[in-house]
Amino acid sequence: MKDRAIDEFESMFRNSVVPPVIIDQVPIDDVLLVASFSSVNGHALKVAMEVARRHSAKVRIVFPLIEPHEDLVDETVQAGAELERLAGILNEAGMPHQTHIERGEPEVVLDRICKEKRPDLVIVPSPIIPHSSLKRMKVLCAATEYLLIDADVPTMLIKNDRVPAAGVFAKVLMMFNGVAKDIRGFSLVFSLVDAGGSLKVLNILDQDVFDEEHEAMSKTTEMATQQASEAIQKTRRESLEKIVKKLKEVVTDRPYDVTGEFYAADPIEKTRSMIVGDYHSLLVVRPPDGRRHALASLAFSLAHEIDEVPVLALQSKDVVDPKSS
């Protein structure tokens, strides 16, 4: 009975995961830096410059400010001075760029800019600003939350300067909790990883995700919890193996090491231990787009709770539609 139940689920899985996996380099022509009064503003710019230098891209810097009132009379002057400082760094490096201040609610401003300009990558500094006013914190927190949850663009969150800008893409850890047909953002990550670097694809099955998958499975087949766990873990491993195999096939032109690991564990603690223990330089998470509640919550938690390295949150424009493949 156990083998029959597992075979039934595996057959259902195989029939639903048939499209080809397409992974290729994508052009990165426009990098948007969301400037602020953050103490890591300069380091975020260095990361943006590193990406722009490698891909011959333009750097666009926007400084969102909420509408002026008596508590923010000096904000425009200070923001202008910060933009001038950042522009000076870009001028010295001879890199094409644009800088401007935008007034309004941060999420509204960024929504308009992202839809109009369609940047290939957005970089935002940490919303934690030492000795900052509550209103300044509100602006950047709102901007960060919008970019991580609602923006239709990949967003990199820079929390500190522990990882040198030149080394951010040297040893990448990518959280992948989907199946082989759901390869969100692999093309972008493939384009960013350093030649000679490494990419580890990590699949972690935590209790919330298991509960959702078990519930969905129980609607189509009768299976005990232990049997379901074995079936889900097996299909997860198979899916991960497919992705790693495909990545190894396509990295021959830009050789770097590709591996995959699966764990049934607490995702936050396991991810943190792997970042610290293996000295990873960047964490990539699936987009918190609400398409599946548990996975969305997991990605959002990882983006906020992992402080050791920059976090790149991939968004829905990176979805590869199997029907168009």
Sequence and secondary structure as in RCSB ss.txt:
>XXXX:A:sequence
MKDRAIDEFESMFRNSVVPPVIIDQVPIDDVLLVASFSSVNGHALKVAMEVARRHSAKVRIVFPLIEPHEDLVDE
TVQAGAELERLAGILNEAGMPHQTHIERGEPEVVLDRICKEKRPDLVIVPSPIIPHSSLKRMKVLCAATEYLLID
ADVPTMLIKNDRVPAAGVFAKVLMMFNGVAKDIRGFSLVFSLVDAGGSLKVLNILDQDVFDEEHEAMSKTTEMAT
QQASEAIQKTRRESLEKIVKKLKEVVTDRPYDVTGEFYAADPIEKTRSMIVGDYHSLLVVRPPDGRRHALASLAF
SLAHEIDEVPVLALQSKDVVDPKSS
>XXXX:A:secstr
 HHHHHHHHHHHHHHH  S          EEEEE  S TTHHHHHHHHHHHHHHHT EEEEEEEE    GGGTTH
HHHHHHHHHHHHHHHHHHT  EEEEEEES HHHHHHHHHHHH  SEEEEE S  TT  HHHHHHHHHHHHHHHHT
 SS EEEE  SSS GGGTTSEEEEE  S TT  TTHHHHHHHS TT EEEEEEE  HHHHHHHHHHHHTTS   H
HHHHHHHHHHHHHHHHHHHHHHHHHTTSS  EEEEEEE S HHHHHHHHHHHHT  EEEE    SSSHHHHHHHH
HHHHH  SS EEE  GGG   GGG 
